[in-house]
Amino acid sequence: MGVGIVVDSVCDLPRAIIDRFGIEILPVALHFGDNVFEDMRDPEAAQAFYRDYLSERNIDFRTRALDVETMTQLFLDRFVLKYSKVLVIACASSRSRLFKNATQASYALLKLQRHRRQAAGLPGSFALRIVDSKSLYAGEAIVAHEAVRMADDESQGLEHMRQSLEELGDKVVTYLVPDDPFYLRFRAREKGERSIGAVGYQVARMFDLKPVVRFTQGRSGVVSRPQGFESALGFVFDAARDAISYGLAKPLIAMSYAGDPARMRERDTYKSFAAFAESQGVELTLAVMSVTSGINVGPGAFSLAFAK
């Protein structure tokens, strides 16, 4: 039974890690026209989505997190009989209702789970904790990666694990580089944010400026506007080099790319950084960015995260 680790589909963990450790996925539904795409962290499906739907600047997408009732039933059907303890790693509560809905669903389970387990002849009760990662993109992967490590030690109490993971979430810094600021500008305007204004967007288009967004503790802001995607990548990799040299809270750099990761690995800037990180004993992960995130930042976007 043990401790089950559940992540939402925004969490940019590589599929190989998800499969290796049996990590469960909470899907997010994307609605576009009469179609629905269920984001289950399938890398091939995600890459096809970027090619077929986002490449033409299609922006008619809406995401819908699982509501409380649906999430309660999902927990009952998939987790209550499979595990005795479950940790759910949720993307930043400041950006999504998922954490709130999952928390409310956990309260509803208090009575329902007992009857379900007794009927199945299982001893003991089911325990569930929801972790606010305070992160998005590759940042959530840092917290989930640590949750997998902690789950090996079943002597730790579930509440202690939740608190430790949220403390780690406070230390996570995530950088995002969009290849085309159009998507970031459009979604920010939809949400009433002003990180990229109309004039700033036009200037960025004219001079090929790439806004580098820094996300930490549930808050974000543009920290640089280098000219060209390669320069923006250099800025982010330099920030990660500095963090590694200073000392990381967890020896891991998590990354994600809204497209085929092989295209990122071919870049000289990536190769140089990867060689440096590995020489310092730092693990690297590179995943296909979730479609749920990709519709907000566009194909070709890149994110990198670490905990310091």
Phi and psi in degrees as GROMACS dihedral restraints (atoms count N, CA, C in turn):
[ dihedral_restraints ]
;  ai    aj    ak    al  type     phi  dphi    fc
    3     4     5     6     1    64.3    20    10
    4     5     6     7     1  -160.5    20    10
    6     7     8     9     1  -101.0    20    10
    7     8     9    10     1   122.1    20    10
    9    10    11    12     1   -91.2    20    10
   10    11    12    13     1   137.8    20    10
   12    13    14    15     1  -107.4    20    10
   13    14    15    16     1   126.1    20    10
   15    16    17    18     1  -121.7    20    10
   16    17    18    19     1   133.0    20    10
   18    19    20    21     1  -125.4    20    10
   19    20    21    22     1   155.1    20    10
   21    22    23    24     1   -82.8    20    10
   22    23    24    25     1   167.1    20    10
   24    25    26    27     1   -71.9    20    10
   25    26    27    28     1    -8.8    20    10
   27    28    29    30     1   -74.1    20    10
   28    29    30    31     1   -20.0    20    10
   30    31    32    33     1   -70.1    20    10
   31    32    33    34     1   115.6    20    10
   33    34    35    36     1   -87.8    20    10
   34    35    36    37     1    61.8    20    10
   36    37    38    39     1   -88.9    20    10
   37    38    39    40     1   141.5    20    10
   39    40    41    42     1   -59.6    20    10
   40    41    42    43     1   146.1    20    10
   42    43    44    45     1   -60.2    20    10
   43    44    45    46     1   -33.1    20    10
   45    46    47    48     1   -61.3    20    10
   46    47    48    49     1   -38.0    20    10
   48    49    50    51     1   -71.4    20    10
   49    50    51    52     1   -41.0    20    10
   51    52    53    54     1   -58.0    20    10
   52    53    54    55     1   -45.8    20    10
   54    55    56    57     1   -71.3    20    10
   55    56    57    58     1   -40.7    20    10
   57    58    59    60     1   -60.4    20    10
   58    59    60    61     1   -41.2    20    10
   60    61    62    63     1  -103.2    20    10
   61    62    63    64     1     7.1    20    10
   63    64    65    66     1    63.4    20    10
   64    65    66    67     1    36.7    20    10
   66    67    68    69     1   -72.8    20    10
   67    68    69    70     1   134.6    20    10
   69    70    71    72     1   -88.7    20    10
   70    71    72    73     1   151.2    20    10
   72    73    74    75     1  -115.8    20    10
   73    74    75    76     1   131.0    20    10
   75    76    77    78     1   -93.7    20    10
   76    77    78    79     1   113.1    20    10
   78    79    80    81     1   -75.6    20    10
   79    80    81    82     1   157.9    20    10
   81    82    83    84     1  -121.7    20    10
   82    83    84    85     1   134.1    20    10
   84    85    86    87     1   -92.9    20    10
   85    86    87    88     1   131.3    20    10
   87    88    89    90     1  -108.0    20    10
   88    89    90    91     1   125.1    20    10
   90    91    92    93     1  -107.4    20    10
   91    92    93    94     1   127.6    20    10
   93    94    95    96     1  -144.0    20    10
   94    95    96    97     1   114.5    20    10
   96    97    98    99     1    63.1    20    10
   97    98    99   100     1  -129.9    20    10
   99   100   101   102     1   -93.8    20    10
  100   101   102   103     1     6.4    20    10
  102   103   104   105     1  -103.3    20    10
  103   104   105   106     1   154.1    20    10
  105   106   107   108     1  -131.3    20    10
  106   107   108   109     1   130.1    20    10
  108   109   110   111     1  -113.7    20    10
  109   110   111   112     1   121.5    20    10
  111   112   113   114     1   -93.6    20    10
  112   113   114   115     1   113.5    20    10
  114   115   116   117     1   -78.8    20    10
  115   116   117   118     1   107.3    20    10
  117   118   119   120     1  -118.9    20    10
  118   119   120   121     1    20.7    20    10
  120   121   122   123     1    60.6    20    10
  121   122   123   124     1    43.9    20    10
  123   124   125   126     1   -93.3    20    10
  124   125   126   127     1   110.1    20    10
  126   127   128   129     1   -62.5    20    10
  127   128   129   130     1   -37.4    20    10
  129   130   131   132     1   -67.4    20    10
  130   131   132   133     1   -44.3    20    10
  132   133   134   135     1   -63.7    20    10
  133   134   135   136     1   -38.3    20    10
  135   136   137   138     1   -65.1    20    10
  136   137   138   139     1   -45.0    20    10
  138   139   140   141     1   -63.4    20    10
  139   140   141   142     1   -38.4    20    10
  141   142   143   144     1   -64.1    20    10
  142   143   144   145     1   -38.3    20    10
  144   145   146   147     1   -62.7    20    10
  145   146   147   148     1   -44.3    20    10
  147   148   149   150     1   -60.6    20    10
  148   149   150   151     1   -41.5    20    10
  150   151   152   153     1   -70.3    20    10
  151   152   153   154     1   -45.2    20    10
  153   154   155   156     1   -86.7    20    10
  154   155   156   157     1   -27.9    20    10
  156   157   158   159     1  -118.6    20    10
  157   158   159   160     1   -33.5    20    10
  159   160   161   162     1   -95.9    20    10
  160   161   162   163     1   -19.4    20    10
  162   163   164   165     1   -63.8    20    10
  163   164   165   166     1   -23.6    20    10
  165   166   167   168     1   -97.8    20    10
  166   167   168   169     1    22.0    20    10
  168   169   170   171     1    59.6    20    10
  169   170   171   172     1    37.3    20    10
  171   172   173   174     1   -72.5    20    10
  172   173   174   175     1   123.9    20    10
  174   175   176   177     1  -122.0    20    10
  175   176   177   178     1     8.7    20    10
  177   178   179   180     1   -86.9    20    10
  178   179   180   181     1    65.9    20    10
  180   181   182   183     1  -126.5    20    10
  181   182   183   184     1   145.7    20    10
  183   184   185   186     1  -135.1    20    10
  184   185   186   187     1   136.5    20    10
  186   187   188   189     1  -101.8    20    10
  187   188   189   190     1   152.2    20    10
  189   190   191   192     1  -140.1    20    10
  190   191   192   193     1   109.8    20    10
  192   193   194   195     1   -70.0    20    10
  193   194   195   196     1   154.1    20    10
  195   196   197   198     1   -59.2    20    10
  196   197   198   199     1   134.4    20    10
  198   199   200   201     1   -77.8    20    10
  199   200   201   202     1   172.3    20    10
  201   202   203   204     1   -61.4    20    10
  202   203   204   205     1   -45.3    20    10
  204   205   206   207     1   -62.9    20    10
  205   206   207   208     1   -45.2    20    10
  207   208   209   210     1   -65.3    20    10
  208   209   210   211     1   -39.8    20    10
  210   211   212   213     1   -68.5    20    10
  211   212   213   214     1   -38.7    20    10
  213   214   215   216     1   -59.7    20    10
  214   215   216   217     1   -46.0    20    10
  216   217   218   219     1   -66.1    20    10
  217   218   219   220     1   -37.8    20    10
  219   220   221   222     1   -62.8    20    10
  220   221   222   223     1   -43.5    20    10
  222   223   224   225     1   -60.4    20    10
  223   224   225   226     1   -43.8    20    10
  225   226   227   228     1   -62.8    20    10
  226   227   228   229     1   -44.7    20    10
  228   229   230   231     1   -76.0    20    10
  229   230   231   232     1   -34.3    20    10
  231   232   233   234     1  -105.2    20    10
  232   233   234   235     1   -28.1    20    10
  234   235   236   237     1  -117.3    20    10
  235   236   237   238     1   -32.9    20    10
  237   238   239   240     1   -61.0    20    10
  238   239   240   241     1   -37.0    20    10
  240   241   242   243     1   -92.4    20    10
  241   242   243   244     1   -15.0    20    10
  243   244   245   246     1   -89.5    20    10
  244   245   246   247     1   -32.3    20    10
  246   247   248   249     1  -130.7    20    10
  247   248   249   250     1   159.7    20    10
  249   250   251   252     1   -98.1    20    10
  250   251   252   253     1   -24.4    20    10
  252   253   254   255     1  -137.4    20    10
  253   254   255   256     1   141.2    20    10
  255   256   257   258     1  -138.0    20    10
  256   257   258   259     1   135.4    20    10
  258   259   260   261     1  -111.1    20    10
  259   260   261   262     1   124.8    20    10
  261   262   263   264     1  -104.9    20    10
  262   263   264   265     1   120.5    20    10
  264   265   266   267     1   -96.2    20    10
  265   266   267   268     1   115.5    20    10
  267   268   269   270     1  -109.2    20    10
  268   269   270   271     1   149.2    20    10
  270   271   272   273     1   -65.9    20    10
  271   272   273   274     1   168.4    20    10
  273   274   275   276     1   -50.0    20    10
  274   275   276   277     1   126.7    20    10
  276   277   278   279     1   -65.1    20    10
  277   278   279   280     1   -19.5    20    10
  279   280   281   282     1   -73.4    20    10
  280   281   282   283     1   -12.8    20    10
  282   283   284   285     1  -120.7    20    10
  283   284   285   286     1    -5.6    20    10
  285   286   287   288     1  -152.5    20    10
  286   287   288   289     1   152.0    20    10
  288   289   290   291     1   -82.9    20    10
  289   290   291   292     1    -4.4    20    10
  291   292   293   294     1   -58.7    20    10
  292   293   294   295     1   -45.0    20    10
  294   295   296   297     1   -60.9    20    10
  295   296   297   298     1   -45.6    20    10
  297   298   299   300     1   -63.9    20    10
  298   299   300   301     1   -45.2    20    10
  300   301   302   303     1   -65.3    20    10
  301   302   303   304     1   -40.7    20    10
  303   304   305   306     1   -65.4    20    10
  304   305   306   307     1   -38.6    20    10
  306   307   308   309     1   -63.7    20    10
  307   308   309   310     1   -43.9    20    10
  309   310   311   312     1   -65.8    20    10
  310   311   312   313     1   -37.1    20    10
  312   313   314   315     1   -64.5    20    10
  313   314   315   316     1   -35.0    20    10
  315   316   317   318     1   -64.6    20    10
  316   317   318   319     1   -33.8    20    10
  318   319   320   321     1   -67.8    20    10
  319   320   321   322     1   -41.2    20    10
  321   322   323   324     1   -64.0    20    10
  322   323   324   325     1   -26.9    20    10
  324   325   326   327     1   -74.9    20    10
  325   326   327   328     1   -17.0    20    10
  327   328   329   330     1   -53.3    20    10
  328   329   330   331     1   -41.6    20    10
  330   331   332   333     1   -92.3    20    10
  331   332   333   334     1   -39.1    20    10
  333   334   335   336     1   -65.3    20    10
  334   335   336   337     1   -38.5    20    10
  336   337   338   339     1   -66.0    20    10
  337   338   339   340     1   -35.5    20    10
  339   340   341   342     1   -62.6    20    10
  340   341   342   343     1   -45.3    20    10
  342   343   344   345     1   -64.1    20    10
  343   344   345   346     1   -42.1    20    10
  345   346   347   348     1   -63.4    20    10
  346   347   348   349     1   -41.3    20    10
  348   349   350   351     1   -72.5    20    10
  349   350   351   352     1   -39.9    20    10
  351   352   353   354     1   -62.8    20    10
  352   353   354   355     1   -40.0    20    10
  354   355   356   357     1   -64.3    20    10
  355   356   357   358     1   -28.7    20    10
  357   358   359   360     1   -89.6    20    10
  358   359   360   361     1    -0.7    20    10
  360   361   362   363     1    74.5    20    10
  361   362   363   364     1    25.5    20    10
  363   364   365   366     1   -93.7    20    10
  364   365   366   367     1   134.8    20    10
  366   367   368   369     1   -78.6    20    10
  367   368   369   370     1   159.0    20    10
  369   370   371   372     1    72.0    20    10
  370   371   372   373     1  -179.4    20    10
  372   373   374   375     1  -112.3    20    10
  373   374   375   376     1   174.2    20    10
  375   376   377   378     1  -105.1    20    10
  376   377   378   379     1   131.3    20    10
  378   379   380   381     1  -116.1    20    10
  379   380   381   382     1   136.8    20    10
  381   382   383   384     1  -135.7    20    10
  382   383   384   385     1   134.1    20    10
  384   385   386   387     1  -131.5    20    10
  385   386   387   388     1   142.2    20    10
  387   388   389   390     1  -109.0    20    10
  388   389   390   391     1   128.0    20    10
  390   391   392   393     1  -106.0    20    10
  391   392   393   394     1   124.9    20    10
  393   394   395   396     1   -85.0    20    10
  394   395   396   397     1   104.8    20    10
  396   397   398   399     1   -69.6    20    10
  397   398   399   400     1   -18.1    20    10
  399   400   401   402     1    59.8    20    10
  400   401   402   403     1    20.4    20    10
  402   403   404   405     1  -134.9    20    10
  403   404   405   406     1   169.3    20    10
  405   406   407   408     1  -135.7    20    10
  406   407   408   409     1   172.3    20    10
  408   409   410   411     1    54.2    20    10
  409   410   411   412     1  -132.5    20    10
  411   412   413   414     1   -67.8    20    10
  412   413   414   415     1   -20.8    20    10
  414   415   416   417     1   -63.1    20    10
  415   416   417   418     1   -39.0    20    10
  417   418   419   420     1   -65.4    20    10
  418   419   420   421     1   -29.8    20    10
  420   421   422   423     1   -64.7    20    10
  421   422   423   424     1   -31.6    20    10
  423   424   425   426     1   -60.8    20    10
  424   425   426   427     1   -46.8    20    10
  426   427   428   429     1   -67.8    20    10
  427   428   429   430     1   -42.3    20    10
  429   430   431   432     1   -64.8    20    10
  430   431   432   433     1   -39.2    20    10
  432   433   434   435     1   -59.9    20    10
  433   434   435   436     1   -42.1    20    10
  435   436   437   438     1   -69.4    20    10
  436   437   438   439     1   -34.9    20    10
  438   439   440   441     1   -61.3    20    10
  439   440   441   442     1   -39.5    20    10
  441   442   443   444     1   -62.2    20    10
  442   443   444   445     1   -43.4    20    10
  444   445   446   447     1   -63.3    20    10
  445   446   447   448     1   -44.1    20    10
  447   448   449   450     1   -68.2    20    10
  448   449   450   451     1   -30.2    20    10
  450   451   452   453     1   -64.7    20    10
  451   452   453   454     1   -20.2    20    10
  453   454   455   456     1   -68.1    20    10
  454   455   456   457     1   -23.2    20    10
  456   457   458   459     1  -102.9    20    10
  457   458   459   460     1    91.2    20    10
  459   460   461   462     1   -74.3    20    10
  460   461   462   463     1    -5.8    20    10
  462   463   464   465     1   -73.1    20    10
  463   464   465   466     1   -18.9    20    10
  465   466   467   468     1   -76.5    20    10
  466   467   468   469     1   135.5    20    10
  468   469   470   471     1   -68.8    20    10
  469   470   471   472     1   149.3    20    10
  471   472   473   474     1   -63.5    20    10
  472   473   474   475     1   -38.5    20    10
  474   475   476   477     1   -67.2    20    10
  475   476   477   478     1   -37.7    20    10
  477   478   479   480     1   -62.6    20    10
  478   479   480   481     1   -41.6    20    10
  480   481   482   483     1   -62.5    20    10
  481   482   483   484     1   -43.5    20    10
  483   484   485   486     1   -59.9    20    10
  484   485   486   487     1   -46.7    20    10
  486   487   488   489     1   -63.0    20    10
  487   488   489   490     1   -42.3    20    10
  489   490   491   492     1   -63.2    20    10
  490   491   492   493     1   -40.4    20    10
  492   493   494   495     1   -69.8    20    10
  493   494   495   496     1   -36.3    20    10
  495   496   497   498     1   -70.6    20    10
  496   497   498   499     1   -31.7    20    10
  498   499   500   501     1   -65.5    20    10
  499   500   501   502     1   -39.7    20    10
  501   502   503   504     1   -64.0    20    10
  502   503   504   505     1   -39.9    20    10
  504   505   506   507     1   -57.5    20    10
  505   506   507   508     1   -33.3    20    10
  507   508   509   510     1   -65.0    20    10
  508   509   510   511     1   -21.7    20    10
  510   511   512   513     1   -96.2    20    10
  511   512   513   514     1    -7.2    20    10
  513   514   515   516     1   -78.5    20    10
  514   515   516   517     1   132.7    20    10
  516   517   518   519     1  -118.5    20    10
  517   518   519   520     1   126.9    20    10
  519   520   521   522     1  -120.2    20    10
  520   521   522   523     1   132.5    20    10
  522   523   524   525     1  -110.1    20    10
  523   524   525   526     1   142.5    20    10
  525   526   527   528     1  -129.0    20    10
  526   527   528   529     1   132.1    20    10
  528   529   530   531     1  -123.6    20    10
  529   530   531   532     1   108.2    20    10
  531   532   533   534     1   -80.3    20    10
  532   533   534   535     1   141.0    20    10
  534   535   536   537     1   -75.2    20    10
  535   536   537   538     1   -35.4    20    10
  537   538   539   540     1  -126.6    20    10
  538   539   540   541     1   107.6    20    10
  540   541   542   543     1   -63.2    20    10
  541   542   543   544     1    -9.2    20    10
  543   544   545   546     1   -52.7    20    10
  544   545   546   547     1   -47.6    20    10
  546   547   548   549     1   -66.3    20    10
  547   548   549   550     1   -44.2    20    10
  549   550   551   552     1   -62.4    20    10
  550   551   552   553     1   -42.0    20    10
  552   553   554   555     1   -63.5    20    10
  553   554   555   556     1   -45.6    20    10
  555   556   557   558     1   -64.4    20    10
  556   557   558   559     1   -47.6    20    10
  558   559   560   561     1   -67.3    20    10
  559   560   561   562     1   -37.4    20    10
  561   562   563   564     1   -62.9    20    10
  562   563   564   565     1   -40.8    20    10
  564   565   566   567     1   -65.2    20    10
  565   566   567   568     1   -38.4    20    10
  567   568   569   570     1   -59.8    20    10
  568   569   570   571     1   -36.8    20    10
  570   571   572   573     1   -91.4    20    10
  571   572   573   574     1     2.9    20    10
  573   574   575   576     1    78.5    20    10
  574   575   576   577     1    14.9    20    10
  576   577   578   579     1   -87.8    20    10
  577   578   579   580     1   154.9    20    10
  579   580   581   582     1  -126.3    20    10
  580   581   582   583     1    29.9    20    10
  582   583   584   585     1   -66.2    20    10
  583   584   585   586     1   -30.4    20    10
  585   586   587   588     1  -130.7    20    10
  586   587   588   589     1   100.2    20    10
  588   589   590   591     1   -79.2    20    10
  589   590   591   592     1   174.1    20    10
  591   592   593   594     1   -61.7    20    10
  592   593   594   595     1   -45.3    20    10
  594   595   596   597     1   -66.2    20    10
  595   596   597   598     1   -44.3    20    10
  597   598   599   600     1   -60.2    20    10
  598   599   600   601     1   -37.2    20    10
  600   601   602   603     1   -67.7    20    10
  601   602   603   604     1   -42.5    20    10
  603   604   605   606     1   -64.5    20    10
  604   605   606   607     1   -39.4    20    10
  606   607   608   609     1   -65.0    20    10
  607   608   609   610     1   -41.4    20    10
  609   610   611   612     1   -61.3    20    10
  610   611   612   613     1   -41.7    20    10
  612   613   614   615     1   -64.9    20    10
  613   614   615   616     1   -42.3    20    10
  615   616   617   618     1   -64.7    20    10
  616   617   618   619     1   -40.0    20    10
  618   619   620   621     1  -109.1    20    10
  619   620   621   622     1    11.8    20    10
  621   622   623   624     1    56.0    20    10
  622   623   624   625     1    43.5    20    10
  624   625   626   627     1   -85.0    20    10
  625   626   627   628     1   136.7    20    10
  627   628   629   630     1  -111.5    20    10
  628   629   630   631     1   111.3    20    10
  630   631   632   633     1   -68.8    20    10
  631   632   633   634     1   122.0    20    10
  633   634   635   636     1   -92.7    20    10
  634   635   636   637     1   118.9    20    10
  636   637   638   639     1  -101.0    20    10
  637   638   639   640     1   132.4    20    10
  639   640   641   642     1  -109.0    20    10
  640   641   642   643     1   130.0    20    10
  642   643   644   645     1  -124.9    20    10
  643   644   645   646     1   123.8    20    10
  645   646   647   648     1  -154.5    20    10
  646   647   648   649     1   141.7    20    10
  648   649   650   651     1    52.2    20    10
  649   650   651   652     1    38.6    20    10
  651   652   653   654     1    81.0    20    10
  652   653   654   655     1     3.1    20    10
  654   655   656   657     1  -122.3    20    10
  655   656   657   658     1   152.1    20    10
  657   658   659   660     1  -137.8    20    10
  658   659   660   661     1   161.1    20    10
  660   661   662   663     1  -171.1    20    10
  661   662   663   664     1   152.9    20    10
  663   664   665   666     1   -76.5    20    10
  664   665   666   667     1   126.9    20    10
  666   667   668   669     1  -111.0    20    10
  667   668   669   670     1   -12.8    20    10
  669   670   671   672     1  -163.9    20    10
  670   671   672   673     1   158.4    20    10
  672   673   674   675     1  -136.4    20    10
  673   674   675   676     1    67.7    20    10
  675   676   677   678     1   -65.2    20    10
  676   677   678   679     1   159.3    20    10
  678   679   680   681     1   -89.7    20    10
  679   680   681   682     1   114.9    20    10
  681   682   683   684     1    93.0    20    10
  682   683   684   685     1   148.5    20    10
  684   685   686   687     1   -64.0    20    10
  685   686   687   688     1   -39.0    20    10
  687   688   689   690     1   -63.3    20    10
  688   689   690   691     1   -39.8    20    10
  690   691   692   693     1   -67.1    20    10
  691   692   693   694     1   -38.1    20    10
  693   694   695   696     1   -64.7    20    10
  694   695   696   697     1   -40.8    20    10
  696   697   698   699     1   -60.8    20    10
  697   698   699   700     1   -42.1    20    10
  699   700   701   702     1   -59.1    20    10
  700   701   702   703     1   -40.1    20    10
  702   703   704   705     1   -60.9    20    10
  703   704   705   706     1   -46.0    20    10
  705   706   707   708     1   -67.7    20    10
  706   707   708   709     1   -44.2    20    10
  708   709   710   711     1   -64.8    20    10
  709   710   711   712     1   -35.0    20    10
  711   712   713   714     1   -64.9    20    10
  712   713   714   715     1   -39.8    20    10
  714   715   716   717     1   -62.8    20    10
  715   716   717   718     1   -38.7    20    10
  717   718   719   720     1   -70.0    20    10
  718   719   720   721     1   -37.9    20    10
  720   721   722   723     1   -60.2    20    10
  721   722   723   724     1   -44.4    20    10
  723   724   725   726     1   -61.9    20    10
  724   725   726   727     1   -41.5    20    10
  726   727   728   729     1   -64.7    20    10
  727   728   729   730     1   -41.0    20    10
  729   730   731   732     1   -63.8    20    10
  730   731   732   733     1   -43.7    20    10
  732   733   734   735     1   -64.5    20    10
  733   734   735   736     1   -36.8    20    10
  735   736   737   738     1   -74.2    20    10
  736   737   738   739     1   -35.0    20    10
  738   739   740   741     1   123.7    20    10
  739   740   741   742     1   121.0    20    10
  741   742   743   744     1   -92.2    20    10
  742   743   744   745     1   150.1    20    10
  744   745   746   747     1   -71.9    20    10
  745   746   747   748     1   -24.6    20    10
  747   748   749   750     1  -144.2    20    10
  748   749   750   751     1   128.1    20    10
  750   751   752   753     1   -74.8    20    10
  751   752   753   754     1    66.4    20    10
  753   754   755   756     1  -147.7    20    10
  754   755   756   757     1   134.9    20    10
  756   757   758   759     1  -115.5    20    10
  757   758   759   760     1   118.8    20    10
  759   760   761   762     1  -102.8    20    10
  760   761   762   763     1   138.9    20    10
  762   763   764   765     1  -138.0    20    10
  763   764   765   766     1   157.4    20    10
  765   766   767   768     1  -148.6    20    10
  766   767   768   769     1   153.6    20    10
  768   769   770   771     1  -137.5    20    10
  769   770   771   772     1   133.6    20    10
  771   772   773   774     1   -84.1    20    10
  772   773   774   775     1    72.5    20    10
  774   775   776   777     1   161.0    20    10
  775   776   777   778     1  -156.4    20    10
  777   778   779   780     1   -78.6    20    10
  778   779   780   781     1   116.7    20    10
  780   781   782   783     1   -57.6    20    10
  781   782   783   784     1   -24.1    20    10
  783   784   785   786     1   -59.9    20    10
  784   785   786   787     1   -31.0    20    10
  786   787   788   789     1   -67.8    20    10
  787   788   789   790     1   -33.0    20    10
  789   790   791   792     1   -73.2    20    10
  790   791   792   793     1   -41.9    20    10
  792   793   794   795     1   -64.4    20    10
  793   794   795   796     1   -21.6    20    10
  795   796   797   798     1   -78.2    20    10
  796   797   798   799     1   -16.3    20    10
  798   799   800   801     1   -74.0    20    10
  799   800   801   802     1   139.3    20    10
  801   802   803   804     1   -63.5    20    10
  802   803   804   805     1   -36.3    20    10
  804   805   806   807     1   -62.4    20    10
  805   806   807   808     1   -38.7    20    10
  807   808   809   810     1   -68.6    20    10
  808   809   810   811     1   -46.4    20    10
  810   811   812   813     1   -58.9    20    10
  811   812   813   814     1   -42.5    20    10
  813   814   815   816     1   -64.7    20    10
  814   815   816   817     1   -44.2    20    10
  816   817   818   819     1   -66.8    20    10
  817   818   819   820     1   -42.4    20    10
  819   820   821   822     1   -60.0    20    10
  820   821   822   823     1   -41.3    20    10
  822   823   824   825     1   -63.1    20    10
  823   824   825   826     1   -41.2    20    10
  825   826   827   828     1   -65.3    20    10
  826   827   828   829     1   -48.4    20    10
  828   829   830   831     1   -60.3    20    10
  829   830   831   832     1   -44.7    20    10
  831   832   833   834     1   -66.7    20    10
  832   833   834   835     1   -32.1    20    10
  834   835   836   837     1   -67.3    20    10
  835   836   837   838     1   -21.5    20    10
  837   838   839   840     1   -96.9    20    10
  838   839   840   841     1     6.9    20    10
  840   841   842   843     1    74.6    20    10
  841   842   843   844     1    25.6    20    10
  843   844   845   846     1  -100.4    20    10
  844   845   846   847     1   128.3    20    10
  846   847   848   849     1   -75.4    20    10
  847   848   849   850     1   143.2    20    10
  849   850   851   852     1  -118.3    20    10
  850   851   852   853     1   137.2    20    10
  852   853   854   855     1  -126.3    20    10
  853   854   855   856     1   143.2    20    10
  855   856   857   858     1  -136.8    20    10
  856   857   858   859     1   117.6    20    10
  858   859   860   861     1  -119.3    20    10
  859   860   861   862     1   161.6    20    10
  861   862   863   864     1   -71.8    20    10
  862   863   864   865     1   127.7    20    10
  864   865   866   867     1   -62.3    20    10
  865   866   867   868     1   140.1    20    10
  867   868   869   870     1   -59.5    20    10
  868   869   870   871     1   145.5    20    10
  870   871   872   873     1   -63.4    20    10
  871   872   873   874     1   -34.4    20    10
  873   874   875   876     1   -57.0    20    10
  874   875   876   877     1   -39.6    20    10
  876   877   878   879     1   -78.5    20    10
  877   878   879   880     1   -40.5    20    10
  879   880   881   882     1   -60.4    20    10
  880   881   882   883     1   -31.8    20    10
  882   883   884   885     1   -68.3    20    10
  883   884   885   886     1   -18.7    20    10
  885   886   887   888     1   -88.6    20    10
  886   887   888   889     1   -24.8    20    10
  888   889   890   891     1  -122.9    20    10
  889   890   891   892     1    -9.5    20    10
  891   892   893   894     1    88.5    20    10
  892   893   894   895     1   159.8    20    10
  894   895   896   897     1   -63.1    20    10
  895   896   897   898     1   147.5    20    10
  897   898   899   900     1    84.8    20    10
  898   899   900   901     1    -0.8    20    10
  900   901   902   903     1   -72.9    20    10
  901   902   903   904     1   153.3    20    10
  903   904   905   906     1  -132.5    20    10
  904   905   906   907     1   138.2    20    10
  906   907   908   909     1  -129.7    20    10
  907   908   909   910     1   148.9    20    10
  909   910   911   912     1  -140.7    20    10
  910   911   912   913     1   141.0    20    10
  912   913   914   915     1  -143.9    20    10
  913   914   915   916     1   153.1    20    10
  915   916   917   918     1  -154.9    20    10
  916   917   918   919     1   165.2    20    10
  918   919   920   921     1  -115.2    20    10
  919   920   921   922     1   128.5    20    10
